[in-house]
Amino acid sequence: MPSVSLAHFLQTEQMQSFKTIFVSILLEAIPFIILGVLLSSLLQTFVSEQTIRRFIPKNPILGILFACLLGILFPMCECGMIPVVRRLILKGMPVYIAVVFIITGPIINPVVFAATFMAFRNHPTIAYSRMGLAFAAAVIIGLILYRFIKRNPLRNSRANFSNQEDWEGHQHQGGGISSKINTFFVHASNEFFEMGKYLVFGSMLTALIQIFMQRESLLAIGQGPLSSHLFMMGFAYILSLCSTSDAFVASSFQTSFTSGSLLTFLVFGPMLDFKSTLMLLSVFKSKFVLILSVLIIITVLACSLLFEHLFLL
């Protein structure tokens, strides 16, 4: 009897809709995750930190602008970016430039732009606004950090990382091309499964919200001038989606949420989510992570509300 009831439940209209939404998000997002993982692994394996550091301008304004655009040349997910940036700081990269790279690299890059443009084919302004909002917010955050953060915020000293740096240096230098190719595939597979589990979780939760949450309640939240933004910020933080797939989740809310709140989701999530918070805490002091988190929340919310008023009406 229970098995009959379960079979009947799986055939209900709600479950059919759930499966359709869940599978459609997965199928649209997976190609972009694969592309992002391959590029990230390629850079992680074959491009050294010295190569990146060599091109960093000394001028703080130019340095911030350079960091904002660095993701175009080095499109990496935030999971692979934070360890790389930590090594760059240890080798002399200013903290404000490193942080700007961390928060913009997962957004301002060609793979994420293509994914966002495909997800919002009927509303391409979202794709352009996502890039513009991420750039504007990062410049503001970078300037504030440059002005007020003077001490090294790293949790551990250089000495504590020396052994790991030596090991990572051998990964870049030793073993020949066959070793690097093996490292490339290992890194790519690990990152794909790491990102994949968040995509599956995010797609499932998105489908559940849309199917089982009353549409009136969803519209009441999604059309609120402030509640929609706050809900999407919390949603992005919990989901911890990769920036190459989050646009497909956001696009499924187009009929329920304002364009500005979708933009908030698309910019805030890659800059700060549960997964990246844990990674930041493993690298930076807790006080610095708290300051950075507050800066991201306030800046993204304020800039998103402004963008919504100016460009997305």
Beta strands, then each sheet from edge to edge (+ up, - down):
end
